[in-house]
Amino acid sequence: MDTRLNGTVTALRIAIGLMATLAGLDKFFNLLANWEAYVAPIAQQFLPVSATAFMGVVGVIEFTVGITILVIRPSLGAFVASAWLILVAINLVLGGHLDIAVRDAVLAVAAFALGEFEQARAASPAPIADALRSGRSVTA
């Protein structure tokens, strides 16, 4: 992966990782939003706990996904974030928050792309890939 693309993937990893981490933390503080208000009424009917307790669980999951993207295994965290964001978008559609649902659907695509980029980066030893692109020989 060339240096410019490598930098782009790193920026995407940091942005998505921080987004998930900070959103997860904020589920406990509600500084960015009143998160409980975004739980669709139909979803609330099926929850075995209050919306506040549910958001606590959501916060732990989002924080864990963010840390996974940032420092543990970026591709795995990104794929989990992508699926999670699709579920969030579905909940938002059910609750009538279409504008935010569109944003989360786009973020899901970005997270999926990050997962693919990170898998490619992990599978491609940089010196060999760079040599193949430039036509140079590789010595062991």
Backbone as a printed PyTorch tensor [residue, N CA C, xyz], in Angstrom:
tensor([[[  0.8700,  -1.1630,   0.0000],
         [  0.0000,   0.0000,   0.0000],
         [  0.9100,   1.2170,   0.0000]],

        [[  0.6820,   2.1530,  -0.9290],
         [  1.5760,   3.3070,  -0.9830],
         [  1.3670,   4.2160,   0.2210]],

        [[  2.3340,   5.0950,   0.4390],
         [  2.3480,   5.9360,   1.6370],
         [  1.1060,   6.8160,   1.7460]],

        [[  0.6670,   7.3900,   0.6330],
         [ -0.5040,   8.2730,   0.6660],
         [ -1.7620,   7.4950,   1.0490]],

        [[ -1.9490,   6.3230,   0.4550],
         [ -3.1100,   5.4980,   0.7860],
         [ -3.0060,   4.9950,   2.2290]],

        [[ -1.8040,   4.6550,   2.6400],
         [ -1.5790,   4.2180,   4.0070],
         [ -1.9980,   5.3090,   4.9920]],

        [[ -1.6440,   6.5470,   4.6960],
         [ -2.0260,   7.6740,   5.5460],
         [ -3.5290,   7.8880,   5.5560]],

        [[ -4.1690,   7.6790,   4.4270],
         [ -5.6220,   7.8280,   4.3320],
         [ -6.3240,   6.7640,   5.1660]],

        [[ -5.8480,   5.5450,   5.0860],
         [ -6.4400,   4.4500,   5.8690],
         [ -6.2460,   4.7180,   7.3580]],

        [[ -5.0840,   5.2080,   7.7350],
         [ -4.8280,   5.5330,   9.1390],
         [ -5.7640,   6.6360,   9.6190]],

        [[ -5.9560,   7.6610,   8.7920],
         [ -6.8770,   8.7520,   9.1620],
         [ -8.3080,   8.2190,   9.3160]],

        [[ -8.7230,   7.3490,   8.4180],
         [-10.0560,   6.7540,   8.4960],
         [-10.1820,   5.8970,   9.7570]],

        [[ -9.1450,   5.1400,  10.0830],
         [ -9.1540,   4.3040,  11.2870],
         [ -9.2710,   5.1640,  12.5390]],

        [[ -8.5230,   6.2500,  12.6060],
         [ -8.5780,   7.1250,  13.7760],
         [ -9.9450,   7.7940,  13.8840]],

        [[-10.4650,   8.2860,  12.7600],
         [-11.7650,   8.9750,  12.7840],
         [-12.8950,   8.0360,  13.2130]],

        [[-12.9760,   6.8640,  12.6130],
         [-14.0570,   5.9320,  12.9450],
         [-13.8530,   5.3540,  14.3410]],

        [[-12.6160,   5.0650,  14.6930],
         [-12.3330,   4.5490,  16.0260],
         [-12.6870,   5.5490,  17.1200]],

        [[-12.2980,   6.8090,  16.9270],
         [-12.6410,   7.8400,  17.9160],
         [-14.1410,   8.0930,  17.9620]],

        [[-14.8010,   8.0710,  16.7950],
         [-16.2500,   8.2750,  16.7620],
         [-16.9510,   7.2330,  17.6270]],

        [[-16.5830,   5.9770,  17.4470],
         [-17.2300,   4.9110,  18.2110],
         [-16.8810,   5.0120,  19.6970]],

        [[-15.6280,   5.2720,  20.0010],
         [-15.1920,   5.3720,  21.3960],
         [-15.8950,   6.5180,  22.1130]],

        [[-15.9050,   7.6910,  21.4910],
         [-16.5160,   8.8610,  22.1280],
         [-18.0350,   8.7350,  22.2090]],

        [[-18.6580,   8.1840,  21.1730],
         [-20.1150,   7.9740,  21.2310],
         [-20.4480,   6.9790,  22.3320]],

        [[-19.6180,   5.9520,  22.4790],
         [-19.8390,   4.9770,  23.5430],
         [-19.7240,   5.6080,  24.9220]],

        [[-18.7010,   6.4080,  25.1260],
         [-18.5390,   7.0990,  26.4100],
         [-19.6970,   8.0530,  26.6850]],

        [[-20.1530,   8.7270,  25.6360],
         [-21.2100,   9.7210,  25.8330],
         [-22.5520,   9.0960,  26.1870]],

        [[-22.7060,   7.8110,  25.9700],
         [-23.9530,   7.1590,  26.3750],
         [-24.1400,   7.2540,  27.8930]],

        [[-23.0530,   7.4920,  28.6210],
         [-23.1220,   7.6100,  30.0760],
         [-23.2390,   9.0630,  30.5470]],

        [[-22.9560,  10.0180,  29.6470],
         [-22.9450,  11.4280,  30.0490],
         [-23.9840,  12.2810,  29.3240]],

        [[-24.4320,  11.8390,  28.1550],
         [-25.4220,  12.5700,  27.3480],
         [-25.0200,  14.0220,  27.0990]],

        [[-23.7510,  14.2620,  26.8140],
         [-23.3020,  15.6030,  26.4700],
         [-23.5770,  15.9310,  25.0020]],

        [[-23.4340,  14.9400,  24.1350],
         [-23.6460,  15.1490,  22.7030],
         [-25.1170,  15.0780,  22.3190]],

        [[-25.8590,  14.2300,  22.9910],
         [-27.2740,  14.0310,  22.6540],
         [-27.9790,  13.3280,  23.7980]],

        [[-29.2890,  13.3820,  23.7680],
         [-30.1080,  12.5590,  24.6580],
         [-30.3330,  11.2480,  23.9090]],

        [[-29.4370,  10.3020,  24.1030],
         [-29.4150,   9.0790,  23.3060],
         [-30.6800,   8.2570,  23.4370]],

        [[-31.3000,   8.2750,  24.6040],
         [-32.5190,   7.4880,  24.8090],
         [-33.6380,   7.9100,  23.8520]],

        [[-33.6130,   9.1820,  23.4510],
         [-34.6450,   9.7000,  22.5450],
         [-34.5630,   9.0610,  21.1550]],

        [[-33.4250,   8.4530,  20.8450],
         [-33.2570,   7.8460,  19.5280],
         [-33.6340,   6.3750,  19.4840]],

        [[-34.0300,   5.8130,  20.5960],
         [-34.4990,   4.4240,  20.5840],
         [-35.9280,   4.4400,  20.0420]],

        [[-36.1530,   3.7460,  18.9440],
         [-37.4740,   3.7360,  18.3090],
         [-38.5200,   3.1870,  19.2800]],

        [[-39.7000,   3.7820,  19.2960],
         [-40.7630,   3.2950,  20.1900],
         [-41.0460,   1.8000,  20.0180]],

        [[-41.0200,   1.3260,  18.7960],
         [-41.2740,  -0.1010,  18.5730],
         [-40.1530,  -0.9480,  19.1780]],

        [[-38.9140,  -0.4500,  19.1310],
         [-37.7920,  -1.1780,  19.7320],
         [-37.9100,  -1.1790,  21.2500]],

        [[-38.3650,  -0.0670,  21.8190],
         [-38.5160,   0.0180,  23.2740],
         [-39.4890,  -1.0200,  23.8120]],

        [[-40.4970,  -1.3540,  23.0130],
         [-41.4820,  -2.3500,  23.4420],
         [-40.8490,  -3.7250,  23.6680]],

        [[-39.7610,  -4.0060,  22.9490],
         [-39.1340,  -5.3220,  23.0310],
         [-37.9500,  -5.3670,  23.9890]],

        [[-37.5520,  -4.2090,  24.5190],
         [-36.4110,  -4.1810,  25.4270],
         [-36.7980,  -4.7250,  26.8060]],

        [[-35.9830,  -5.5720,  27.3660],
         [-36.2740,  -6.0950,  28.7080],
         [-35.8470,  -5.1240,  29.8140]],

        [[-35.2140,  -4.0100,  29.4170],
         [-34.7390,  -3.0050,  30.3710],
         [-35.1810,  -1.6240,  29.8820]],

        [[-34.9520,  -0.6130,  30.6870],
         [-35.2890,   0.7560,  30.2900],
         [-34.3710,   1.2130,  29.1570]],

        [[-34.7840,   2.2610,  28.4680],
         [-33.9540,   2.8150,  27.3920],
         [-32.6190,   3.3100,  27.9440]],

        [[-32.6260,   3.8350,  29.1550],
         [-31.3830,   4.3090,  29.7750],
         [-30.4210,   3.1500,  30.0220]],

        [[-30.9200,   2.0530,  30.5710],
         [-30.0750,   0.8740,  30.8050],
         [-29.5820,   0.2960,  29.4790]],

        [[-30.4500,   0.2740,  28.4880],
         [-30.0710,  -0.2230,  27.1620],
         [-28.9490,   0.6240,  26.5830]],

        [[-29.0380,   1.9400,  26.7370],
         [-27.9890,   2.8200,  26.2230],
         [-26.6700,   2.5950,  26.9510]],

        [[-26.7330,   2.1810,  28.2090],
         [-25.5020,   1.8220,  28.9140],
         [-24.8170,   0.6320,  28.2630]],

        [[-25.5990,  -0.3760,  27.9010],
         [-25.0580,  -1.5470,  27.2050],
         [-24.5070,  -1.1270,  25.8380]],

        [[-25.2630,  -0.2960,  25.1390],
         [-24.8220,   0.2090,  23.8330],
         [-23.4990,   0.9520,  23.9880]],

        [[-23.3810,   1.7580,  25.0390],
         [-22.1570,   2.5100,  25.2790],
         [-20.9510,   1.6090,  25.4640]],

        [[-21.1150,   0.5340,  26.2140],
         [-20.0120,  -0.4050,  26.4260],
         [-19.6140,  -1.0550,  25.1030]],

        [[-20.6040,  -1.4430,  24.3100],
         [-20.3140,  -2.0700,  23.0120],
         [-19.5910,  -1.0870,  22.0960]],

        [[-20.1080,   0.1330,  21.9870],
         [-19.4790,   1.1170,  21.0960],
         [-18.0670,   1.4560,  21.5480]],

        [[-17.8690,   1.6160,  22.8510],
         [-16.5310,   1.9000,  23.3650],
         [-15.5780,   0.7600,  23.0150]],

        [[-16.0230,  -0.4680,  23.2080],
         [-15.1930,  -1.6400,  22.9070],
         [-14.8550,  -1.7110,  21.4200]],

        [[-15.8360,  -1.4510,  20.5730],
         [-15.5990,  -1.4600,  19.1250],
         [-14.5900,  -0.3750,  18.7520]],

        [[-14.7420,   0.8040,  19.3390],
         [-13.8100,   1.8960,  19.0410],
         [-12.3810,   1.5510,  19.4270]],

        [[-12.1950,   1.0040,  20.6070],
         [-10.8530,   0.6120,  21.0510],
         [-10.3020,  -0.5050,  20.1640]],

        [[-11.1680,  -1.4120,  19.7460],
         [-10.7300,  -2.4850,  18.8430],
         [-10.2270,  -1.9010,  17.5320]],

        [[-10.9360,  -0.9200,  16.9960],
         [-10.5060,  -0.2710,  15.7500],
         [ -9.1830,   0.4570,  15.9570]],

        [[ -9.0690,   1.1650,  17.0630],
         [ -7.8960,   2.0060,  17.2880],
         [ -6.6290,   1.2240,  17.6050]],

        [[ -6.7230,   0.1730,  18.4250],
         [ -5.4830,  -0.4330,  18.9010],
         [ -5.4160,  -1.9560,  18.8940]],

        [[ -6.5320,  -2.6470,  18.7780],
         [ -6.4680,  -4.1030,  18.9300],
         [ -6.4260,  -4.8140,  17.5860]],

        [[ -7.5070,  -4.7310,  16.8230],
         [ -7.5780,  -5.3790,  15.5080],
         [ -8.4950,  -4.5420,  14.6310]],

        [[ -7.9230,  -3.5760,  13.9260],
         [ -8.7280,  -2.5960,  13.1810],
         [ -9.7380,  -3.2050,  12.2080]],

        [[ -9.3570,  -4.2450,  11.4920],
         [-10.2980,  -4.7930,  10.5050],
         [-11.5160,  -5.4020,  11.1870]],

        [[-11.3210,  -6.1610,  12.2480],
         [-12.4380,  -6.7590,  12.9700],
         [-13.3510,  -5.6740,  13.5430]],

        [[-12.7660,  -4.7010,  14.2130],
         [-13.5550,  -3.6110,  14.7810],
         [-14.3330,  -2.8500,  13.7280]],

        [[-13.7160,  -2.6430,  12.5700],
         [-14.3880,  -1.9130,  11.4940],
         [-15.5780,  -2.6880,  10.9470]],

        [[-15.4310,  -3.9930,  10.7790],
         [-16.5540,  -4.7950,  10.2870],
         [-17.6890,  -4.8480,  11.3100]],

        [[-17.3450,  -4.9510,  12.5840],
         [-18.3710,  -4.9300,  13.6290],
         [-19.0650,  -3.5670,  13.6350]],

        [[-18.2860,  -2.5020,  13.5230],
         [-18.8710,  -1.1470,  13.4870],
         [-19.8110,  -0.9950,  12.2970]],

        [[-19.4320,  -1.5430,  11.1630],
         [-20.2740,  -1.4530,   9.9710],
         [-21.6260,  -2.1250,  10.1980]],

        [[-21.6000,  -3.3370,  10.7260],
         [-22.8600,  -4.0420,  11.0060],
         [-23.6670,  -3.3010,  12.0710]],

        [[-22.9880,  -2.8440,  13.0960],
         [-23.6450,  -2.1120,  14.1880],
         [-24.3340,  -0.8600,  13.6520]],

        [[-23.6450,  -0.1200,  12.7880],
         [-24.2070,   1.1130,  12.2410],
         [-25.4230,   0.8460,  11.3510]],

        [[-25.4470,  -0.2810,  10.6760],
         [-26.6400,  -0.6500,   9.8980],
         [-27.8120,  -0.8880,  10.8430]],

        [[-27.5630,  -1.5890,  11.9500],
         [-28.6250,  -1.8080,  12.9400],
         [-29.1060,  -0.4840,  13.5390]],

        [[-28.1780,   0.4080,  13.8110],
         [-28.5460,   1.7310,  14.3340],
         [-29.4000,   2.4730,  13.3080]],

        [[-28.9990,   2.4170,  12.0410],
         [-29.7510,   3.1020,  10.9870],
         [-31.1750,   2.5410,  10.8730]],

        [[-31.3180,   1.2340,  10.9920],
         [-32.6590,   0.6210,  10.9440],
         [-33.5030,   1.1230,  12.1120]],

        [[-32.9220,   1.1530,  13.3040],
         [-33.6310,   1.6770,  14.4720],
         [-34.0430,   3.1280,  14.2380]],

        [[-33.1560,   3.9180,  13.6520],
         [-33.4660,   5.3260,  13.4020],
         [-34.5940,   5.4910,  12.3800]],

        [[-34.6060,   4.6480,  11.3700],
         [-35.7080,   4.6880,  10.3860],
         [-37.0210,   4.3630,  11.0830]],

        [[-37.0130,   3.3260,  11.9200],
         [-38.2300,   2.9430,  12.6430],
         [-38.7130,   4.0660,  13.5630]],

        [[-37.7770,   4.8710,  14.0550],
         [-38.1350,   5.9740,  14.9410],
         [-38.4010,   7.2800,  14.2130]],

        [[-38.3020,   7.2680,  12.8820],
         [-38.5940,   8.4630,  12.1020],
         [-37.4470,   9.4490,  11.9800]],

        [[-36.2340,   9.0560,  12.3510],
         [-35.0640,   9.9360,  12.2550],
         [-34.3100,   9.6260,  10.9550]],

        [[-34.9380,   9.9070,   9.8350],
         [-34.3910,   9.5040,   8.5390],
         [-33.0760,  10.2020,   8.2160]],

        [[-32.9480,  11.4770,   8.5780],
         [-31.7320,  12.2150,   8.2560],
         [-30.5160,  11.6060,   8.9530]],

        [[-30.6780,  11.2150,  10.1920],
         [-29.5660,  10.6260,  10.9320],
         [-29.3300,   9.1890,  10.4540]],

        [[-30.3910,   8.5110,  10.0500],
         [-30.2550,   7.1440,   9.5380],
         [-29.3930,   7.1290,   8.2800]],

        [[-29.5810,   8.1190,   7.4100],
         [-28.7700,   8.2050,   6.1850],
         [-27.3030,   8.3930,   6.5540]],

        [[-27.0330,   9.2710,   7.5090],
         [-25.6570,   9.5030,   7.9510],
         [-25.0350,   8.2130,   8.4680]],

        [[-25.7830,   7.4650,   9.2940],
         [-25.2280,   6.2390,   9.8450],
         [-25.0490,   5.1590,   8.7830]],

        [[-25.8950,   5.1360,   7.7750],
         [-25.7180,   4.1860,   6.6700],
         [-24.4270,   4.4990,   5.9060]],

        [[-24.1670,   5.7710,   5.6880],
         [-22.9290,   6.1630,   5.0050],
         [-21.7140,   5.8270,   5.8770]],

        [[-21.8170,   6.0630,   7.1790],
         [-20.7340,   5.6940,   8.0880],
         [-20.5040,   4.1790,   8.0820]],

        [[-21.5770,   3.4030,   7.9270],
         [-21.4390,   1.9470,   7.8520],
         [-20.6310,   1.5500,   6.6230]],

        [[-20.8700,   2.2270,   5.5030],
         [-20.1060,   1.9500,   4.2840],
         [-18.6340,   2.3250,   4.5050]],

        [[-18.3910,   3.4600,   5.1470],
         [-17.0150,   3.8850,   5.4260],
         [-16.3180,   2.8840,   6.3510]],

        [[-17.0200,   2.4050,   7.3610],
         [-16.4350,   1.4230,   8.2790],
         [-16.1330,   0.1140,   7.5480]],

        [[-17.0290,  -0.2990,   6.6580],
         [-16.7870,  -1.5170,   5.8780],
         [-15.5510,  -1.3410,   4.9940]],

        [[-15.4440,  -0.1780,   4.3360],
         [-14.2730,   0.1000,   3.4900],
         [-12.9970,   0.0670,   4.3320]],

        [[-13.0560,   0.6310,   5.5370],
         [-11.9000,   0.5820,   6.4300],
         [-11.5190,  -0.8600,   6.7320]],

        [[-12.5050,  -1.7030,   7.0130],
         [-12.2080,  -3.1090,   7.2710],
         [-11.5150,  -3.7720,   6.0990]],

        [[-11.9920,  -3.4970,   4.9020],
         [-11.3660,  -4.0610,   3.6950],
         [ -9.9460,  -3.5400,   3.5110]],

        [[ -9.7500,  -2.2310,   3.6830],
         [ -8.4100,  -1.6500,   3.5650],
         [ -7.4550,  -2.2490,   4.5940]],

        [[ -7.9310,  -2.3880,   5.8240],
         [ -7.0670,  -2.9270,   6.8770],
         [ -6.7040,  -4.3860,   6.6020]],

        [[ -7.6420,  -5.1610,   6.0630],
         [ -7.3190,  -6.5450,   5.7040],
         [ -6.2810,  -6.5800,   4.5920]],

        [[ -6.4340,  -5.7010,   3.6080],
         [ -5.4660,  -5.6490,   2.5140],
         [ -4.0940,  -5.2250,   3.0270]],

        [[ -4.0870,  -4.2560,   3.9290],
         [ -2.8140,  -3.7780,   4.4780],
         [ -2.1340,  -4.8970,   5.2700]],

        [[ -2.8970,  -5.6500,   6.0460],
         [ -2.3230,  -6.7310,   6.8550],
         [ -1.8230,  -7.8800,   5.9820]],

        [[ -2.4780,  -8.1180,   4.8580],
         [ -2.1200,  -9.2500,   3.9940],
         [ -0.9900,  -8.9280,   3.0350]],

        [[ -0.6560,  -7.6650,   2.8950],
         [  0.3300,  -7.2600,   1.9090],
         [  1.5900,  -6.7460,   2.5860]],

        [[  2.6410,  -7.5660,   2.6220],
         [  3.9000,  -7.0710,   3.1790],
         [  4.3850,  -5.8900,   2.3500]],

        [[  4.5490,  -4.7590,   2.9730],
         [  4.8560,  -3.5070,   2.2740],
         [  6.0840,  -3.5910,   1.3640]],

        [[  7.2380,  -4.1110,   1.8020],
         [  8.3980,  -4.1220,   0.9040],
         [  8.1590,  -4.9360,  -0.3650]],

        [[  7.4630,  -6.0590,  -0.2330],
         [  7.1930,  -6.8900,  -1.4080],
         [  6.2110,  -6.1900,  -2.3330]],

        [[  5.1320,  -5.6460,  -1.7830],
         [  4.1380,  -4.9620,  -2.6010],
         [  4.7450,  -3.7530,  -3.2920]],

        [[  5.5730,  -2.9870,  -2.5820],
         [  6.2160,  -1.8170,  -3.1840],
         [  7.1660,  -2.2280,  -4.3010]],

        [[  7.9080,  -3.2980,  -4.0890],
         [  8.8370,  -3.7720,  -5.1110],
         [  8.0880,  -4.2510,  -6.3420]],

        [[  6.9810,  -4.9590,  -6.1570],
         [  6.2090,  -5.4390,  -7.2930],
         [  5.6580,  -4.2780,  -8.1050]],

        [[  5.1910,  -3.2340,  -7.4410],
         [  4.6700,  -2.0690,  -8.1700],
         [  5.7650,  -1.3550,  -8.9480]],

        [[  6.9630,  -1.2730,  -8.3910],
         [  8.0180,  -0.5150,  -9.0440],
         [  8.8360,  -1.3620, -10.0230]],

        [[  8.6260,  -2.6890,  -9.9990],
         [  9.3730,  -3.5640, -10.9020],
         [ 10.7380,  -3.9440, -10.3770]],

        [[ 11.0860,  -3.5610,  -9.1460],
         [ 12.3750,  -3.9210,  -8.5570],
         [ 12.3510,  -5.3530,  -8.0660]],

        [[ 13.5210,  -5.9180,  -7.8670],
         [ 13.5770,  -7.2700,  -7.3060],
         [ 13.5790,  -7.1850,  -5.7830]],

        [[ 13.1390,  -8.2790,  -5.1930],
         [ 13.0770,  -8.3630,  -3.7460],
         [ 14.1310,  -9.3630,  -3.2940]],

        [[ 14.9640,  -8.9380,  -2.3330],
         [ 15.9610,  -9.8600,  -1.8080],
         [ 15.6390, -10.1570,  -0.3570]],

        [[ 15.9240, -11.3720,   0.0320],
         [ 15.6170, -11.7900,   1.3980],
         [ 16.7660, -11.5260,   2.3220]]])
